[in-house]
Amino acid sequence: MAEGPYLMGIDYGTGGVRVGRFDRMGTPAIFHAVEFRTHHPHPGWAEQDPAEWWSCLVRAVRNAMEESGVPPGEIAGISVDATSATVLATDEQGKHLRPAILWMDVRASDQARRIQETGDPALKYNGFGAVSAEWGLPKVMWIKENEPKTYDSAGHICDCGDWVIQRLTGEWAASINFASSKYYYDRDEDGFPVSLFQAVGIEDLLEKYPKNVLDLGVPVGGLRKDVAEELGLKAGTPVAEGGVDAYMGALGLGVVEPGKLALITGSSHVMIAQAAEPIHGHGFWGAYTDAMIRGQYTVEAGQASTGSVVAWFKNHFAGDAVAEAERRGVDPYVVLNELARDIPIGSQGVVVLDYFQGNRSPHTDPLARGMVTGLSLSHGPGHVFRAILEGICFGTEHIFRILRGHDFEPKSIVVSGGPTKSDLWMQMHADVANVPISLTRESEGPVLGSAMLAAVGAGIYPDIPTAAKHMVHTERTIEPDKTRHEEYKFYLDRYIETYPRMMEVMHKTTRHVAGTAAAAAEA
C-alpha cells in the first residue's frame, strides 16, 4: 500500500457517486461506487433525489474506508466534482424543496430561447448562438415561472456540487467552475451579468445563489463533526472547492496550461482546453474566465455521437467480424480495427458525417443527421468502419480549425476513455490534427482531478499546476505523421463541405420523420 497522507476525490456522475482515494503522487489505492436513480416524470424531464445522493455518498465513503483499512486521520483532504447545471432549490438550511433538475433535462427550452433573444453581451460564452436548455440559468427561470411558491420560499438555489460541499462543511459557496460555465459569471466583467438577469426577469437569483464564488482548490471549510461521524472520517478534514465532472476530468489529465487540450472520449467527444487570452465565437463555448486556473480561460466544445456511432456499426452491421472475434476469442473491435487498418487513407472515397444525434459543435444543430457518401459496390465493412473513425477525427479537426480561427492553437492533446484502446483510432486523431496525443496512467480522470484539488486545499501542493506535475503521469505519446496529415486534408475538406450543402435536406427529412412519428403516437 502506498504511504499517506491520502486524498479523497468524490465524483457525482449521472448514474451514481464514485469515491477514490489517492496518495500524494496520484497513485490510486481504492475506488468504490454506489448507483442512484434518475426519474423521468415527463418526456424531456430528468430528476434526482438529493436525499438519495447523500445516502449513496455515505455508503460509498464508508465502504471505501472499510475496504482500505486506512485510519480516518490519514485522509488529508477532500474535494467533489459533479454534473453541471443540475439545479437545486433549498431552504435556508440546505434541505431541498423539490427534486433536483438533472443536467440532461430540457424542459426549459422556451426559457433558453428567451435568453438567446436578449442578445446580451454575456452570451459571448455560447458564441452568441443557441442557448442550451441544459444550462443552469434557463432551469432556474423555469422553476420561477412554473413553481413560484418553491422559488419564492427557496433560501438558496445552487448546483449539485455546491450543495454537496455545503452538506460536508456547513458553508455556502459557489464554484467558479459552475458559475462561469453554466450561469454566465465572468470575473473580468465584475461577476454575474446583471443586465442579462434583468432582461429575463431573474435578477433576484443573485439573492439566492451562493455569494462567495471560489476558485478550484480553495479550502471551503472543515468536515462537520456530525457529517464526519456519518461518513466514518475525521472532523475538521479540509474540504476544497470542486467543479464540473468533465472539467475535473481535464485536470486529471493534466490540462493546466494554455495550449493544452483534453479530449474526453466515450459515446461522445468532449474537448476542454486552456487559453491564455479570452476568445469567443460561434462553434464553441467559453472562453470562461478563471474557470479552472486563475488567469487562464477555458474553452469547451463537443461531438454528440462518436463512440456511439462505432458501437452502432458493430452491433448492427458487423456480424462477420463479431463471429470472427468469437472464433478467435478477441474483442470484435480488434477484428474491425484489423479490417480498417489495411484500407487506404480516405477509405477509397467513403466519407461519414458523424451527426447521428445532431451536431453539438460547431453548428449546434439538433436537426442534423449522419450521412455516408461515396459508397460503391467495391466497398466492404472495413471501408465503412474506417470511414466512421475518419469521420469522427474529421469532426474533431473541424472544431480545431474553428478554434485556430480565433487564435487558439492546440499544442498537445491528452485523451481518456474507451477509444484509447484503439491504436489505429488514436494515431488517426494525431495524424488528422497534426498534434501529438498523450495518454495518462490513470483513467479515472474526474476522481483524480478532485483528489488534486483536495491536495491543494490541504496545503500539500501550493497550486493546481504543481499538483498536476506530481499527480498526473504520461504513459505514452503518439506523434503525428505529416505525410498522412497532408493526405487526410482532401477528405477533411469534403467532410466539412457536406453539412452546409445537405443541411436543408436534413432539416426537411428530420422534421418530416418527427411529424410522422407524432401523428402515429396520437392515432
C-alpha positions as CSV (number, residue, x, y, z in Angstrom):
1,M,0.0,0.0,0.0
2,A,1.3,3.5,-0.9
3,E,2.1,5.7,2.1
4,G,-0.1,8.5,3.3
5,P,-1.3,11.2,3.5
6,Y,-4.1,10.3,1.2
7,L,-6.6,12.5,-0.8
8,M,-10.2,11.7,-1.3
9,G,-12.0,12.6,-4.6
10,I,-15.8,12.4,-4.8
11,D,-17.3,12.1,-8.3
12,Y,-21.0,12.6,-8.7
13,G,-21.9,11.3,-12.1
14,T,-25.2,10.9,-13.9
15,G,-25.7,7.4,-12.6
16,G,-24.1,7.3,-9.2
17,V,-21.3,8.5,-6.9
18,R,-17.8,7.3,-7.0
19,V,-15.2,7.7,-4.3
20,G,-11.5,7.4,-4.9
21,R,-8.5,7.5,-2.6
22,F,-5.1,8.6,-3.9
23,D,-1.7,9.2,-2.5
24,R,0.1,12.5,-3.0
25,M,1.7,11.2,-6.2
26,G,-1.6,10.4,-7.8
27,T,-1.4,6.6,-7.2
28,P,-5.0,5.2,-6.7
29,A,-5.5,3.0,-3.7
30,I,-9.2,2.3,-3.7
31,F,-12.4,3.1,-5.5
32,H,-16.0,2.5,-4.5
33,A,-19.2,3.4,-6.4
34,V,-22.9,3.4,-5.5
35,E,-25.6,3.9,-8.1
36,F,-28.6,6.2,-7.7
37,R,-31.8,6.6,-9.8
38,T,-32.9,9.1,-12.3
39,H,-36.7,9.8,-12.7
40,H,-38.3,10.9,-15.9
41,P,-41.8,12.2,-14.9
42,H,-42.4,13.7,-18.4
43,P,-40.7,13.5,-21.8
44,G,-37.6,15.6,-21.8
45,W,-37.5,15.8,-18.0
46,A,-34.9,14.2,-15.7
47,E,-34.8,14.5,-11.9
48,Q,-32.9,13.0,-9.0
49,D,-33.5,12.9,-5.3
50,P,-30.8,14.8,-3.3
51,A,-31.5,12.6,-0.2
52,E,-30.5,9.6,-2.3
53,W,-27.4,11.4,-3.4
54,W,-26.4,11.7,0.2
55,S,-27.3,8.2,1.3
56,C,-25.3,6.8,-1.6
57,L,-22.3,9.0,-0.7
58,V,-22.4,7.7,2.9
59,R,-22.3,4.1,1.7
60,A,-19.6,4.8,-0.9
61,V,-17.3,6.6,1.6
62,R,-17.8,4.1,4.4
63,N,-17.2,1.1,2.2
64,A,-14.1,2.7,0.7
65,M,-12.7,3.4,4.1
66,E,-13.5,-0.1,5.4
67,E,-12.0,-1.8,2.4
68,S,-8.8,0.3,2.6
69,G,-8.2,-0.1,6.3
70,V,-6.7,3.4,6.4
71,P,-7.4,5.4,9.6
72,P,-9.6,8.4,9.0
73,G,-6.9,10.7,10.2
74,E,-4.8,9.7,7.2
75,I,-7.2,11.4,4.8
76,A,-5.6,14.9,4.4
77,G,-8.2,16.5,2.2
78,I,-11.4,16.0,0.3
79,S,-13.0,17.6,-2.9
80,V,-16.0,17.0,-5.0
81,D,-16.9,17.1,-8.7
82,A,-20.5,16.7,-10.0
83,T,-22.6,17.0,-13.1
84,S,-23.1,20.6,-14.2
85,A,-26.4,22.6,-14.3
86,T,-28.0,20.0,-12.0
87,V,-30.1,22.6,-10.2
88,L,-31.4,22.5,-6.6
89,A,-33.8,24.8,-4.7
90,T,-33.3,24.5,-1.0
91,D,-34.4,26.2,2.3
92,E,-32.1,28.2,4.4
93,Q,-30.6,25.1,6.0
94,G,-30.0,23.4,2.6
95,K,-32.9,21.0,2.6
96,H,-34.2,20.5,-0.9
97,L,-37.7,21.8,-1.7
98,R,-38.2,19.7,-4.9
99,P,-36.2,17.0,-6.7
100,A,-33.0,18.2,-8.4
101,I,-33.4,19.1,-12.1
102,L,-30.7,17.0,-13.8
103,W,-28.2,18.3,-16.3
104,M,-29.8,16.5,-19.2
105,D,-33.3,17.9,-18.5
106,V,-34.5,20.0,-21.4
107,R,-37.9,21.3,-20.1
108,A,-36.6,24.9,-20.2
109,S,-36.3,25.2,-23.9
110,D,-38.6,28.2,-24.1
111,Q,-36.6,29.9,-21.4
112,A,-33.4,29.1,-23.2
113,R,-34.8,30.7,-26.4
114,R,-35.7,33.9,-24.5
115,I,-32.2,34.2,-23.1
116,Q,-30.8,34.0,-26.6
117,E,-33.2,36.6,-27.8
118,T,-31.9,39.2,-25.4
119,G,-28.6,39.5,-27.4
120,D,-26.9,40.4,-24.1
121,P,-23.1,40.7,-24.3
122,A,-22.8,37.8,-21.7
123,L,-24.0,35.5,-24.5
124,K,-20.4,35.5,-25.8
125,Y,-20.0,32.4,-23.6
126,N,-22.1,30.5,-26.1
127,G,-20.8,32.2,-29.1
128,F,-24.0,34.3,-29.4
129,G,-25.6,31.2,-30.8
130,A,-28.3,28.9,-29.4
131,V,-28.6,28.7,-25.6
132,S,-28.8,25.2,-24.3
133,A,-31.9,24.2,-22.3
134,E,-29.5,22.1,-20.3
135,W,-27.8,25.1,-18.8
136,G,-28.5,26.3,-15.3
137,L,-30.0,29.7,-15.9
138,P,-33.0,28.6,-18.0
139,K,-33.8,25.9,-15.5
140,V,-33.9,28.5,-12.7
141,M,-36.2,30.6,-14.8
142,W,-38.4,27.5,-15.3
143,I,-38.7,27.0,-11.6
144,K,-39.6,30.6,-11.0
145,E,-42.2,30.7,-13.7
146,N,-43.8,27.2,-13.2
147,E,-43.3,26.7,-9.4
148,P,-43.4,30.2,-8.0
149,K,-44.1,29.0,-4.4
150,T,-41.0,26.8,-4.5
151,Y,-38.9,29.6,-6.0
152,D,-40.1,32.3,-3.6
153,S,-39.5,30.1,-0.5
154,A,-36.1,29.0,-1.6
155,G,-33.3,30.4,0.5
156,H,-30.7,29.0,-1.8
157,I,-30.5,27.9,-5.5
158,C,-27.4,26.1,-6.4
159,D,-25.7,23.3,-8.4
160,C,-25.3,19.8,-7.2
161,G,-21.6,20.2,-6.4
162,D,-22.1,23.3,-4.4
163,W,-24.9,21.6,-2.4
164,V,-22.6,18.6,-1.5
165,I,-19.8,21.0,-0.4
166,Q,-22.4,22.7,1.9
167,R,-23.5,19.4,3.4
168,L,-19.9,18.5,4.1
169,T,-18.8,21.8,5.6
170,G,-21.9,23.8,6.5
171,E,-20.6,26.6,4.4
172,W,-22.4,28.1,1.3
173,A,-20.0,28.8,-1.6
174,A,-20.2,28.6,-5.4
175,S,-17.5,27.1,-7.5
176,I,-16.4,29.5,-10.2
177,N,-16.3,26.5,-12.4
178,F,-20.1,26.0,-12.2
179,A,-20.8,29.7,-12.0
180,S,-18.9,30.6,-15.2
181,S,-19.7,27.7,-17.4
182,K,-23.5,27.5,-16.7
183,Y,-24.5,30.8,-15.2
184,Y,-22.5,33.4,-17.2
185,Y,-20.3,34.5,-14.3
186,D,-17.3,36.5,-15.7
187,R,-14.8,37.8,-13.2
188,D,-13.3,40.0,-15.9
189,E,-16.7,41.8,-16.1
190,D,-17.3,42.0,-12.3
191,G,-19.2,38.7,-11.9
192,F,-22.7,37.9,-12.9
193,P,-24.3,39.7,-15.8
194,V,-27.0,41.8,-14.1
195,S,-28.3,43.1,-17.4
196,L,-29.0,39.6,-18.7
197,F,-30.6,38.5,-15.4
198,Q,-32.8,41.6,-15.5
199,A,-33.7,41.1,-19.2
200,V,-35.2,37.7,-18.4
201,G,-36.7,38.6,-15.0
202,I,-34.4,36.6,-12.9
203,E,-32.4,39.3,-11.1
204,D,-33.5,38.0,-7.7
205,L,-31.5,34.9,-8.3
206,L,-28.5,36.9,-7.2
207,E,-30.0,36.9,-3.7
208,K,-30.4,33.1,-3.7
209,Y,-27.2,31.9,-5.5
210,P,-24.2,31.5,-3.1
211,K,-22.5,34.8,-2.9
212,N,-19.0,33.5,-2.1
213,V,-17.6,32.4,-5.6
214,L,-14.4,30.5,-5.0
215,D,-11.6,29.2,-7.3
216,L,-11.0,25.5,-7.6
217,G,-8.9,24.0,-4.8
218,V,-9.6,26.8,-2.3
219,P,-10.5,25.5,1.2
220,V,-14.2,25.9,1.9
221,G,-14.1,24.6,5.4
222,G,-13.5,21.6,7.6
223,L,-15.7,18.5,7.6
224,R,-18.5,19.0,10.1
225,K,-18.4,16.8,13.2
226,D,-21.8,15.1,12.6
227,V,-21.0,14.5,8.9
228,A,-17.6,13.1,9.8
229,E,-19.3,10.6,12.1
230,E,-21.8,9.7,9.5
231,L,-19.1,9.1,6.8
232,G,-16.5,7.5,9.1
233,L,-14.0,10.3,8.6
234,K,-12.2,12.8,10.8
235,A,-13.9,16.0,11.8
236,G,-12.2,19.1,10.5
237,T,-10.7,17.4,7.4
238,P,-10.2,20.2,4.9
239,V,-12.8,20.3,2.1
240,A,-11.7,22.1,-1.1
241,E,-13.8,23.8,-3.7
242,G,-14.6,21.5,-6.7
243,G,-16.3,21.7,-10.0
244,V,-17.9,20.1,-13.1
245,D,-17.1,16.5,-13.6
246,A,-15.8,16.9,-17.2
247,Y,-13.6,19.8,-16.2
248,M,-12.2,17.9,-13.3
249,G,-11.5,15.1,-15.8
250,A,-9.5,17.6,-17.8
251,L,-7.5,18.5,-14.6
252,G,-6.9,14.8,-14.0
253,L,-5.4,14.6,-17.5
254,G,-3.0,17.5,-16.6
255,V,-4.7,20.2,-18.7
256,V,-3.4,23.1,-16.6
257,E,-1.6,25.3,-19.1
258,P,-2.5,27.3,-22.3
259,G,-2.5,25.4,-25.5
260,K,-3.2,22.0,-23.8
261,L,-6.5,20.3,-24.6
262,A,-8.3,17.3,-23.1
263,L,-10.2,15.0,-25.4
264,I,-12.5,13.0,-23.2
265,T,-13.9,10.2,-25.3
266,G,-16.7,7.7,-24.9
267,S,-20.1,7.6,-26.6
268,S,-19.4,11.3,-27.4
269,H,-16.3,13.5,-27.5
270,V,-15.8,16.4,-25.1
271,M,-13.0,18.9,-25.7
272,I,-11.8,21.2,-22.8
273,A,-8.8,23.4,-23.4
274,Q,-6.9,26.2,-21.6
275,A,-6.2,29.5,-23.4
276,A,-4.0,32.4,-22.3
277,E,-6.4,35.1,-23.6
278,P,-10.3,35.3,-23.8
279,I,-11.7,34.1,-27.1
280,H,-15.3,33.9,-28.1
281,G,-17.0,32.9,-31.3
282,H,-19.6,30.7,-32.9
283,G,-18.8,27.0,-32.8
284,F,-17.5,26.6,-29.2
285,W,-18.3,27.6,-25.6
286,G,-16.4,30.0,-23.5
287,A,-13.7,31.1,-23.0
288,Y,-14.7,31.0,-19.3
289,T,-12.7,33.4,-17.1
290,D,-10.7,31.6,-14.4
291,A,-13.0,28.6,-14.7
292,M,-10.1,26.1,-14.0
293,I,-6.9,28.1,-13.4
294,R,-6.9,31.7,-12.2
295,G,-5.5,33.9,-15.0
296,Q,-6.4,31.4,-17.8
297,Y,-9.5,30.9,-19.9
298,T,-11.3,27.6,-20.5
299,V,-12.8,26.6,-23.9
300,E,-15.3,23.8,-24.4
301,A,-16.6,22.0,-27.5
302,G,-18.0,18.6,-28.3
303,Q,-19.2,16.0,-30.7
304,A,-22.6,14.4,-29.8
305,S,-22.0,11.0,-31.4
306,T,-18.6,9.3,-31.7
307,G,-18.1,6.1,-29.8
308,S,-21.9,5.5,-30.1
309,V,-21.6,5.5,-33.9
310,V,-18.8,3.0,-33.7
311,A,-20.9,0.8,-31.4
312,W,-23.9,1.2,-33.7
313,F,-21.9,-0.1,-36.7
314,K,-20.5,-3.0,-34.7
315,N,-23.9,-4.0,-33.3
316,H,-25.9,-3.8,-36.5
317,F,-23.6,-4.3,-39.5
318,A,-20.5,-6.2,-38.4
319,G,-21.9,-9.8,-38.0
320,D,-19.0,-11.4,-39.8
321,A,-16.4,-9.5,-37.7
322,V,-18.3,-10.4,-34.5
323,A,-18.3,-14.0,-35.4
324,E,-14.6,-14.0,-36.3
325,A,-13.9,-12.3,-32.9
326,E,-15.8,-15.1,-31.1
327,R,-13.9,-17.8,-33.0
328,R,-10.6,-16.2,-32.1
329,G,-11.6,-15.2,-28.5
330,V,-10.9,-11.5,-29.0
331,D,-12.9,-8.3,-28.8
332,P,-14.9,-7.5,-32.0
333,Y,-13.2,-4.2,-32.2
334,V,-9.8,-6.0,-32.7
335,V,-11.2,-7.6,-35.9
336,L,-12.8,-4.3,-37.1
337,N,-9.5,-2.4,-36.5
338,E,-7.6,-5.0,-38.5
339,L,-10.1,-4.6,-41.4
340,A,-9.8,-0.8,-41.3
341,R,-6.0,-0.8,-40.9
342,D,-5.5,-2.2,-44.4
343,I,-7.8,0.3,-46.1
344,P,-6.1,3.4,-47.6
345,I,-6.5,6.9,-46.1
346,G,-9.8,8.3,-47.2
347,S,-11.5,4.8,-47.2
348,Q,-11.4,4.9,-51.0
349,G,-13.8,7.7,-51.2
350,V,-16.3,6.9,-48.4
351,V,-16.9,9.9,-46.1
352,V,-19.0,9.6,-43.0
353,L,-20.7,12.6,-41.3
354,D,-20.9,11.8,-37.6
355,Y,-24.0,13.8,-36.8
356,F,-26.1,10.8,-35.9
357,Q,-27.6,12.6,-32.8
358,G,-27.4,16.1,-34.2
359,N,-24.4,18.3,-34.0
360,R,-23.1,19.9,-30.8
361,S,-20.0,21.8,-32.2
362,P,-19.5,23.8,-34.3
363,H,-23.1,24.0,-35.7
364,T,-25.3,23.4,-32.6
365,D,-27.9,21.8,-34.8
366,P,-30.2,19.2,-33.2
367,L,-31.9,18.5,-36.6
368,A,-28.6,17.5,-38.3
369,R,-28.2,13.8,-39.0
370,G,-25.4,11.4,-40.0
371,M,-24.5,10.7,-43.6
372,V,-22.4,8.2,-45.6
373,T,-21.3,9.3,-49.0
374,G,-19.2,7.8,-51.7
375,L,-20.3,4.2,-51.5
376,S,-19.8,1.8,-54.4
377,L,-20.1,-1.9,-54.9
378,S,-16.4,-2.2,-54.3
379,H,-16.6,-1.2,-50.7
380,G,-16.9,-3.5,-47.7
381,P,-17.3,-3.4,-43.9
382,G,-13.7,-2.4,-43.5
383,H,-14.1,0.7,-45.7
384,V,-17.2,1.8,-43.8
385,F,-15.7,1.2,-40.4
386,R,-12.6,3.1,-41.2
387,A,-14.7,5.9,-42.7
388,I,-16.6,6.2,-39.4
389,L,-13.3,6.5,-37.5
390,E,-12.0,9.1,-40.0
391,G,-15.3,11.0,-39.9
392,I,-15.1,11.3,-36.1
393,C,-11.5,12.5,-36.4
394,F,-12.6,15.0,-39.1
395,G,-15.2,16.3,-36.8
396,T,-12.7,16.9,-34.1
397,E,-10.3,18.6,-36.5
398,H,-13.2,20.8,-37.8
399,I,-13.6,22.1,-34.3
400,F,-9.8,22.7,-34.0
401,R,-10.0,24.7,-37.2
402,I,-12.7,26.9,-35.7
403,L,-10.5,27.4,-32.6
404,R,-7.5,28.2,-34.7
405,G,-9.5,30.9,-36.5
406,H,-9.9,32.5,-33.1
407,D,-6.1,32.4,-32.3
408,F,-6.2,29.3,-30.2
409,E,-3.8,26.6,-31.4
410,P,-3.9,23.2,-29.7
411,K,-0.3,22.3,-29.0
412,S,-0.9,19.0,-27.3
413,I,-3.9,16.7,-26.7
414,V,-4.4,14.4,-23.8
415,V,-7.0,11.7,-24.3
416,S,-9.0,9.5,-22.0
417,G,-11.8,7.0,-22.4
418,G,-12.5,3.6,-24.1
419,P,-11.4,4.6,-27.7
420,T,-7.8,4.9,-26.3
421,K,-7.7,1.1,-26.6
422,S,-7.6,1.5,-30.4
423,D,-4.1,2.4,-31.5
424,L,-5.4,2.9,-35.1
425,W,-8.0,5.5,-33.9
426,M,-5.6,7.4,-31.7
427,Q,-3.0,7.5,-34.5
428,M,-5.7,8.7,-36.8
429,H,-6.6,11.6,-34.4
430,A,-3.0,12.6,-34.2
431,D,-2.4,12.5,-38.0
432,V,-5.6,14.4,-38.9
433,A,-5.0,17.1,-36.3
434,N,-1.2,17.1,-36.8
435,V,-0.9,17.3,-33.0
436,P,0.8,14.9,-30.6
437,I,-1.6,12.8,-28.5
438,S,-0.8,11.7,-25.0
439,L,-2.3,9.0,-22.8
440,T,-2.0,9.2,-19.0
441,R,-1.6,6.4,-16.5
442,E,-4.8,7.0,-14.5
443,S,-8.1,6.6,-16.5
444,E,-10.3,7.8,-13.6
445,G,-9.8,11.5,-14.6
446,P,-12.6,13.2,-12.7
447,V,-11.9,11.4,-9.4
448,L,-8.2,12.1,-9.7
449,G,-8.9,15.8,-10.6
450,S,-10.9,16.1,-7.4
451,A,-8.2,14.5,-5.4
452,M,-5.7,17.0,-6.9
453,L,-8.0,19.8,-5.7
454,A,-8.1,18.1,-2.3
455,A,-4.3,18.1,-2.2
456,V,-4.2,21.9,-2.9
457,G,-6.9,22.6,-0.3
458,A,-5.0,20.6,2.2
459,G,-1.8,22.5,1.6
460,I,0.1,19.6,0.2
461,Y,0.7,21.5,-3.1
462,P,0.6,25.3,-3.5
463,D,-1.5,25.3,-6.6
464,I,-3.2,23.1,-9.3
465,P,-0.3,23.1,-11.8
466,T,2.1,21.9,-9.1
467,A,-0.4,19.2,-8.1
468,A,-0.7,18.1,-11.7
469,K,3.1,17.9,-12.1
470,H,3.2,15.4,-9.2
471,M,0.0,13.5,-9.6
472,V,-0.6,13.2,-13.4
473,H,1.7,10.8,-15.2
474,T,2.0,10.5,-19.0
475,E,2.1,6.8,-20.1
476,R,2.9,7.3,-23.8
477,T,2.7,9.9,-26.6
478,I,1.6,9.3,-30.2
479,E,3.3,11.6,-32.7
480,P,1.5,12.7,-35.9
481,D,2.8,11.7,-39.3
482,K,3.0,14.8,-41.5
483,T,2.7,12.8,-44.8
484,R,-0.5,11.2,-43.6
485,H,-1.7,14.6,-42.4
486,E,-1.4,16.0,-45.9
487,E,-3.3,13.0,-47.3
488,Y,-6.2,13.4,-45.0
489,K,-6.7,17.1,-45.9
490,F,-8.6,16.4,-49.1
491,Y,-11.1,14.1,-47.3
492,L,-11.4,16.5,-44.4
493,D,-12.4,19.3,-46.7
494,R,-15.1,17.1,-48.3
495,Y,-16.4,16.2,-44.8
496,I,-16.7,19.9,-43.9
497,E,-18.4,20.7,-47.2
498,T,-21.1,18.1,-46.7
499,Y,-23.2,19.7,-43.9
500,P,-23.8,23.2,-45.5
501,R,-24.7,21.5,-48.8
502,M,-27.1,19.0,-47.2
503,M,-28.4,21.0,-44.2
504,E,-31.8,21.9,-45.8
505,V,-32.4,18.3,-46.9
506,M,-31.5,17.0,-43.4
507,H,-33.9,19.5,-41.7
508,K,-36.8,18.7,-44.0
509,T,-36.4,15.0,-43.5
510,T,-35.9,15.2,-39.8
511,R,-39.0,17.3,-39.3
512,H,-41.0,15.0,-41.6
513,V,-40.0,11.9,-39.7
514,A,-40.7,13.6,-36.3
515,G,-44.1,14.7,-37.6
516,T,-44.9,11.3,-38.8
517,A,-43.9,9.7,-35.5
518,A,-46.0,12.3,-33.6
519,A,-49.1,11.5,-35.8
520,A,-48.6,7.8,-35.2
521,A,-48.4,8.3,-31.5
522,E,-51.7,10.3,-31.4
523,A,-53.5,7.7,-33.6
